[in-house]
Amino acid sequence: DGAIHLQIDATALRYQHFTGARAKAELLFQGNEVQLKQMQLTQDDGSLTLNGTFRRQPGGGGYPLSFRSHIEQVDVHNLFAAFNDFGQEAITSKNLKGKLTADVEMSGRLTDKARMVKNSMKGTVDFSLKGGQLIDFEPMRKVQEVLKNRDFSEIRFAELKNRMDLDTSTFTIHRMEIQSTAFSLFVEGTYDLRTGPDLSRLGLVSNLKKDRHAGGMPGGKGNNGKAGLSLR
């Protein structure tokens, strides 16, 4: 019948494997809800803000949770490691490097142990990854068996910027241009954590050439997929 309004100011915060510094937050406990209002914290050289609502009434396989978050220049390797690769094995912290900026809006369910219920997440992620690297990624090693004149063990990317939609176990990837030291292509489609990918890839035939331009990236400022011979 009452309400508790809690303000937090902490030099450090830890949740499972996640750690942050200079954490500030407001919490409101009222009725069957816990509201997290504008939590702010820093991690390495980046920052994170979070707003969310948690209902303390179980139903449908867990406790309902919804949140919005802004991530600014956070180390993507540390972020994936902190949250146990977000419950998926398609791509893990050991495969990733770079600085991530993103706006995340998600809903899902928590267990009574405060862990995400598997395949309960739904929402969108608008992201930008700068200085990205893909390291020892097994699918790329399989490509290298065909394109033997390329090194796919450590691929460096130009900025990756796109939106992804998540519906339980399925990621929808909107048309995205990928410029890297290994290839230039456009990707779109879905990736299901249970059944695998259903993706279309449009790549320029120049990908098959061994030479790359200065800095390891393709020349120019990108392309629109209309020039030159391509493979789908």
Beta strands, then each sheet from edge to edge (+ up, - down):
strand 1: 3-15
strand 2: 18-30
strand 3: 33-43
strand 4: 46-55
strand 5: 63-75
strand 6: 96-110
strand 7: 122-135
strand 8: 154-156
strand 9: 160-167
strand 10: 170-179
strand 11: 184-192
strand 12: 196-204
strand 13: 230-231
sheet 1: 1+ 2- 3+ 4- 5+ 6- 7+ 8-
sheet 2: 1+ 2- 3+ 4- 5+ 6- 7+ 9- 10+ 11- 12+ 13-
end
